[in-house]
Amino acid sequence: MQRQLTPAAPRRTAGSDRKTSVLRRLSVTAVALTAAAATLVPAIPAQAAAFKVLVFSKTAGFRHDTIPNGIQAIRDLGSANDFTVDATEDSTAFSTSNLAQYKAVVFLSTTGDVLNDSQQSAFQTYVDGGGGYVGVHSAADTEYNWPYYGQLVGAWFNSHPAIQQATVRTEDRAHAATSHIGATWSRSDEWYNYRTNPRPNVRVLQSLDESSYSGGSMGDHPITWCHPQSSGRSFYTGLGHTAASYSDTAFRTLLLGGIRYAAKATNADCRPETGYTTLYNGSTTGWSQAGPGSFTNSDATLSSQGGMGMLWYSAKEFRSYSLKLDWRMTSDFNSGVIVGFPATSDPNTALNTGYEVQIDASDSDDKTTGAIYGVKSADLTARNAALNPPGQWNTYELLVEGERLQVFLNGTKINDFTNADSARSLQQGYIGIQNHGSPDVVSFRNIRIKELTTASPTPTPSPSPSSPGTTSALRGVGSNRCLDVSGASQANGALAQLWDCNGQANQQWTTTSSGELRVYGNKCLDVSGAGTADGTAVLIWSCNGQNNQKWRLNSDGSITAIGANKCLNVGGTANGTRAQIWTCNGGTGQRWTRV
């Protein structure tokens, strides 16, 4: 039964709701984490499962003389952090049976065409089935004729200026690869320009300030990023040309974080992220403290002290939105994110008229991390799999649409709640973070929000979009661009993307009676590898009648992949944004019109 508390019975006082039991997951690591912080390269908790990594450094083009430095650095990281490392330049290592023993494969400054067709197929199966990919530096100068690899790495190399010092901006300070780095990082390296901007399809962790050096040609210039790849994970950094990189503690820690993310030894929200407005990233302008206690503000990080109070964003009320923020606790501490409350100077009023998404390492199911406090438990299996332990950063997304509140932890949905209490409304719109009381210390970074529009469903054109024989372009409602086959290619595996509508054959899609979307007459819109995970690529392939080539065009403008039961989705609006499947959410990136 759902429970709620009334103003007559305040929900908590400082120090309440505390258990003395051992933390559900990793409370015993607090001392280990403190010790690790004093070492040059932080070690993962000792109880983490050991895993193996394959380092692959074959070159068919330019060869970096720092490859031995890189291999040794990764071996050192493995020795200090409970994973073992094999290194090879033998492409025959890319077989299904051999790859199965590794949690991640590192492409260390590879160049050129290094895998044959069967090896490519084995590697794609490995990653899409849950394996990890890590690309370092000229891994982006590899396999130009393999579309899947281009998607996996995120962008291909184009050019570079001379080695020089530049300023690297840290965009994500929650990911294990970059949480140790400040807002900016000045270093020398060989700075790659890429053929396309990967931002619409990846979570950018670092970007370059092109005004800080000569030779940048991208404007918006990502340099380190990550993204889910079907059931696997991908991490890439353009850093790592110089020998000095591999003895640099900060770079080695970045590399460690990328490997651990790819190997699923730590979690992160690596979904593409565009269109968010910063509410806090160092400045507390627009924020007000309600109740006792406060937050310290240092290094673009808010840390709770005393209470029980609440820091709330009083400058604006929000209704339908996606709220993202990064949080960390170092022990069995207590805090939460409060949404859907009216303007108030009383934190108890906010708690009793809104809803709190809990942060607490150990408590009853409806009062622990991911729960709607006192009302609905998180999906504990999903929560436990997605949660990073005390001492590490986590990312929440709170998706509010009408009276529905969905909670995502490090990119995984862990709670789905719909308010049915007439005395409350998630559309009241203020948001806050809680300072629970002494000794609870929970820190927050990078609070950002994207307001969502509530556009009316797109009218069904005539003829019906699903009528067999209908041929036309599919224009994205959010982008005003058309679904396009990259490069007008007719080859199997050519990626579907957004591009300016031009009426050409690579943008003309025919609906068949069997549910196909055909282009060129004999190629079908296809979900790569018959995948079902969010982020699985959409491409073209010879029509074969399988369910991963069948689609349902819905009256609200969405297009459902029959085999995966997910929607045709784009994560941005720019030319070149790649199509993928994603859990249906009604957003403009998932709605299309016939033109």
N, C-alpha and C positions, 0 to 999 in steps of 0.2 A: 504494500500500500504506500502510496506517496504521502509524505509528511511535509507539512509546512508550519512555520512558526508565526505567531502574530505579534504585533507591537506590544501587547501586554506581557509577552514572555520573550524577552530579548534572547537572541540566539546563542550568543557566546560572550564570555568575558575573557580578558587576557589570561592565558595559561590554561583555559578549559580545553576539553576534547583531546586530552593528551594521553597517549598510551605509553606504558613503560616497556612494552614488548620490543623484541628485536625488530628492526625495520623489515618491512615485507621483502625488500630486495637487497639493498646494499648498504645499510647503515653501518655495518662493521668496517666499512672502508674509510671512514672519516680520518683515522690516523694515517692510513696508507696514503690517502690523497694529500694530506698535509706534507708528508715526507716527500712525495713525488714532486710537489711544487718546487722543492729545493734542488732538484736534480736538473741537469742540463736538458734532458728530454724526458717529459713526464711519462711514467709507466702506467699501464692499464692495471686495474685491480687484479690481484693475484688469482682470484677465483674465476676470472674470465676463461672461457674455453680456448685452448690452444688451436691455432689454425695454420695452414700453409699458404704461402704466396709464391707465385711463379713470376720471376723477372725475365722479360723477353727484350733483347736489345739488338736484334738483327737489323742490319742496314743494307739497303739496295741503292742508296744515294749517298748524300753527304754523311760522313761518320764523325760523331763528336768524340774527341779524345778524353772527355770526362766520363764516359760510360763506366769505366772501372771504378771511378770515385762514387758514382751513383749506386752501383751494385754493392759496394762495401758499406755505404751509408745505410742502405736498406737492410743489409745483413745485421749491422749494428743495432738498428731500430728493432729488428726482430728479436735479437738476443736480449734486449732490455725490456721487451714488451710482450713476451710469451707467444711469438709466432716464428715459424721456421721459414727459410727462404731457399728456393732453388733458382738458379740462374741458367739461362740457355739462349743460344742463337740458332737452335735447331727447330725449324718449323714443324717437324714431325711431332713435336710435343703437343701440337694442336689437334689432338684426337679426343673423341668423346670420353673414352675410358681414362686417358691420362689427365685431362682437365678436371675430371670429377673430384680429384683429391685436393684441389685448391679452392680457397675462398675468394681469391682475387688474383688477377693477372695484371702485372705492371708492364706497360709498353714504355720502356725507358729509352728515350731519344731514338726510337726507330725511324727509318726513312724508307720511302719507296714502297714497292710491291713486295711484301714479305710473306704472304700466305697464298697458297693455291686455292682453288674452288672448294675442295673437300675440307681443307683446314678452316677456311672462312665459315663454311656451314657448321662445322663442329664448334667453332668459337661463338657463333651467333646462337646456337642452341644452348651453349653453356651460359651465356649472359642472360638470354631471355628466360632461361630456366631458374635463374636466381644467383648466378655468379657475378663477380665484381670486376670492373675494368678501371684501371688507373692509367692515365696518359700523362707523361712528363715531357715537356718542351716539344721536341720535334716529333712526338707521337702524332701531332697534327699535320706532319709532313709525310703522311703514310697512307697507302691504299686509296689513292684518289679515284680509282675506278670501281670502288665497292660502295654503293650508296648506304648500305647499312652501317659501315664504319664511319662514314661522314656524320650520320645521325648519332652514333655512339660517342665519338669524340666531341661532337658539338659544333665544330667549325674547322675548316682546313686552312693551313698556312698560306699566306700570300707573299709577304716580304718582311724584311726587317732592316732597321738602320744599324749603325755601329753600336757596339756595347757602350753603354753610358748609364749614368745615374738617373733615376726617375722616381716619382712619387706614386706609390701604390695606395689606392683608396680601399679600405676594408668596408665592404657593403654588408657582410653577414658576420657578426661577432658571436654567433651561437654555435656555428659548425665547429667540430673538433679541429678542423684544419686551420681555422682563423680566429678562434676565440681568444688566443693568447696575444694577438697582434692589436695594436692600437688603431685609432681611426685612420691614420696614415702611416706609411712605412717607406722610408727612403732607402733604396738599394740599387746596386748596379747589376745589370743583366743584359741579355740580348732580347729586345722587346719585339715580339711578333705582332704583325698586322695579319688579320684573318680575312678570308674571302667573303665571309658573311658575318653578320653580328649574331651570335648565338642566343642573345638575351631572351627572345620570345619563347625559347624552347628549353631553357635551363635556369637554374637558380645561380645568379652571379654572386660569387663570394668576394672577388676582388676585381677592381678595374684600374686602369691607368689614367693618371692626370696628364693628358697629352701636352699641356702647357709647361710641364716640368722637364721635357726633353725634346729632342729634335727627331723627326721622322715618323711620328704617329700619324696615321691616315684614316682612322675610323671615327673620330669624334667620340661617340660613346664606345669605350674600348674595354670590354671584359678581358680578363687575363687568367682568372681561376674560376672554375664553376663546377657544378654537380647536377645530376638529374637522375630520376628513376628511369630504367630501361626495361620495359616489360616487368618481369619479376626480379630483375637484377638491378645493379646500381652502377653509375658511371661518375668518375671524378677526373678532372683534367686541370693541369696548371701549365701555363706557358713559361713559368720560371724554370731555372735549372740548367742554363747553358754553361755557366762558369764553374770551374773547379771549386771556387770559394763557396758556392752555394751549398755543397755537400758537407762542408764543415761548419756551416752557419746554423746555430741552434734553432733560430726562428724558422728557417727554411726546413730543417729536418723535422721540426714539430709539425709544420704544415704538411709535409709529406706523410708523416705518421698518421695524422688525422684523416687524410685522403684515403690511405690504405685501410684504416680501421672502418671508415664509412663504407667503402666499397665491399669490404669483407663482412659487413653487418655486425661488427663488433661494437659499433656505436650508431646512434640514429640521428637523423637530421631531416628537416623539411626542405627537400631539394626540388620541389615542384616549381615550375616557372612562376615568377612573381613580377607583375607589372601593374601600374596604375594606383599604387598605394601612396597615401599622404602621411608624412611623418607627424606624429603627435609628440613623441619624445625621442630625441637622440642626443641628449646633452642639455637641452634647454627645457626648463619647466614653465615657460610662458604658456598661459592658458590653464595651468593646473592649480588646484586649491586643496589645502589640507583640511579635512573634517575630523574632528575629534582629537584625542590625545595622541602623543607620539609623533613621528615624522619619518622622512626618508632622507638619507644622505644622498648627495649628488656628486659623483666623482667618476672620471674616466667614462663619461656618457653612460653611467650605470646608476640606477636608483637602488638603494638598499634600505630595507625597513628597519626601524628601531622604535621600541616602545609601542604603546597603543592601549586599547584597540581603536585604531583610527582608519582613515582611508584618504588616499590621494586621488582626486577625481578631476577629470578633464571638464572644467566648467565653462569653457569657451564656446562649446557647441553641443547641441543635442543630435544624436544619430538615431536613425530608424533601421532601415535595411542596410546591412553592411557586413564586410569581412574585417574583423579585427585580428591583427597578428601582434604577438609580443614574445620576447625571449625571457626565460626565467631560470633561476638557479637557486638551490638551497644546498647547504653543506652538511646538514644533519636532519634529525627528525623535527623540522620546523613547520610552520603553519602560515599560510597566506591564501590569497585567492584573487580572482578577477570578478568584479561585480558589474553587472549590466542590467539595463532596463529599469532604472529608478529615476524618480523626479529629482529636480534640483533640491539639494538639502545640505545643511551643515552638520547633520547628525548621522554618523556612520550606521547606527542601528536602524534608523529609518530606511537607509539604502538597502540594508540586508533584509529588512522585512517587507519591502515593497518591490525589490528587484530580485535577481537571482545571482548567486555566487558560484562560479566554477572554481572548485577547490584545488588547492595545492597543499598537500599534506602527505608525508611519506607513509604514515601508518595510522589508520583509524578504521572505523566501521565502513562498510562498502559504500554507503551513501554520503560519506564525509572524508573520503580520501581523494587523492589526485585524480582529476578527470570527472569527479561526481558533480552533479548539480546539487549543491550542499543541502543535505537533509531531505532531498526530493527524489533524485534518481541516481543510482550507481552508474559508473562507466561500465562498458564492456571490459571486464577485468582481464580477460585473455588478450584482447587487442591492446589494452592499456599497458600491460606488463611487457608485451613484446616491443612496444614503441618507446617505452620510458627509458631515459638515461638516468643513472643513479645519482644520489647526492654528490655534489662536487662538480657535476657536468651540467652544461646548459641544455635546456629543452625549449621547444617552440610550440606555443598554442596558436591555433586559429579558432576564433569563435565566429561562426557564420550565423548571422541573425537575418532571417527572412520572414517577415510577419511575426507570428507568435512561435515560430520554430527556431530553436537554437541547436546547432550542431557543433560539436567540439572535436577538433583535430589536434592530435599530439604528434609532433614531428612528422606531419604529413599523413598520419593514419587517423581515420575517424574512430573515435572511442565513445562518443555519446551522441544521442539524437533525442531531443526533448521538445515537446510542444506544450506550451503553457495553456492550461484550461481553467485557470483561476481568474474569475472576472474582476477580482480586486487588484490584479497585477497585469502589466502589459509590457512585453519586450519592446514595444514601440514608444515607450516613454523616453528612452534613448540616451541617458548619460552612462558613462563608463568610469570605473575606478579600480585601483589596486589597493589591497589591504595591508596595513601594518598591524599584525595581530597582537603583539605584545612581547615583553621580554620573556625569554631570550630569543624569540623567533627572529631570524634574519634571513630574508628572502630577497634576492636581487632581480632587477628587471632591466632589460635593454631593448632598444629599437622597437618602440611601440608605434605601430602604423595602422592605417585604416583605409579601406576602399569602400566608398559608398556605392550601393547597388541601385540601379534603376529598376523600376517595376513596370516595364513596357508591356502593353497589351499584346496578346498573341498575334503573330502575323497572320493576316487573312489567307485562306487557302486559295491559290491562284486557279485559274481555269485554263487548260484542263487540270484535274487533280494531279498534284505532284507525284503521286504513286501510280498514275495511270500508265499501263504498259505502252511503250512506244514514245512516251514524252521525252523529247531531247531539248536540253537548254543548259544554260550555265546555272551554277549554284552560288549565289552571292551571300556572304556572311553578313548577318544583321549588324554585328558589332564593328566589323572592319570595313564594310562596303567594298570588299574585294572578293574575287571569285576563287572557287576551288579549282586548282590548276595542277597539271603534272609538271614537275620541275624540269626545266630545260626543254620542254616539249618532247621529252624522251619517250620512246615506245618500248623500252627495255623492261623486262621483269625487274621489280625492285625499285623502279623510279618512284620517288617520294611525292605524295600529294601535299600541296602547300597553298598558301594564299598568294594571289598576285592581282594586279590591276586588271579589271575585266577588259578583255580585248576581242572576244568573239571567236578566238582561234580554236582549232580542233582539240587542243589539249585542255580546253575548258568546257567542252560540250559533253554532257552526261546523259545517257539514255537509260530510262527505267525499263526493266524487263518484267515479264509476268512472274518470273521466279524470284524477284526481289533484288536483282543485280543492278548496279550502277555502272554502265559500260562507257568506255571512252575508246576512240579509234575503231569501234566496232567489235574488237576481239579481246580487249583488256578490261579487267574488272577492278573496281575499287575493293581493296583487300586489307584485312587486318593482319599485320605482319606476324607470321608464325602461328596464326590462330590464337594469338594471345588474348588474355582477358583482363590484364592488369591496367590500372590507370597509367596513361603515358605510352601505351603500346602504339607504335607507328602505324600510319595508314599509307598505303602505297598502291601501285597497280601491279597486276599479275595476270597471266593467262587465265581466262575464265575456266573454272573447274567444278562449279556447282556446290562447293563446300559452304558451310554456314558462315565462315569468316569472310565470304564474299556476298553475303545477303544483308540487305538493309531495309528498314521500314521508315518511310517518310511520313512524319506525323503532322497533324493539323496545326500544331503550335509552332511549326518550323523546325523542330528538332529532327534528327535523323539517327535512328537506333541501329547499332550493329547487332544483328540477330544472334550471332554466336556468343558474343560477350555480354549482351544486354546492357551496353553502355553507349553513350552518345558520341557522334562525330563532333570533335572539339578542336578549337584552336586556342592557344594560350596567349595570343597577342593580336595585333592588327596590322603589323608591318608586312610589306612584301617579303616573301621567303619564310614566313611563319609556317612551321610544319603542322600538318593535320595529325591527330592522334585520337584515341578513344579515351573517354573519361566518364566517371560516374555522372549521370544526368543531374543537372542542377538548375536548369531553366535559364541560365545566363545567356547573354548575347553572343558569347563565343561558341554557343551550341545551337544557334538558330540560323536557318538558311531560307532564302527565297529563290524561286525560279525566275530567271530573267532571260 
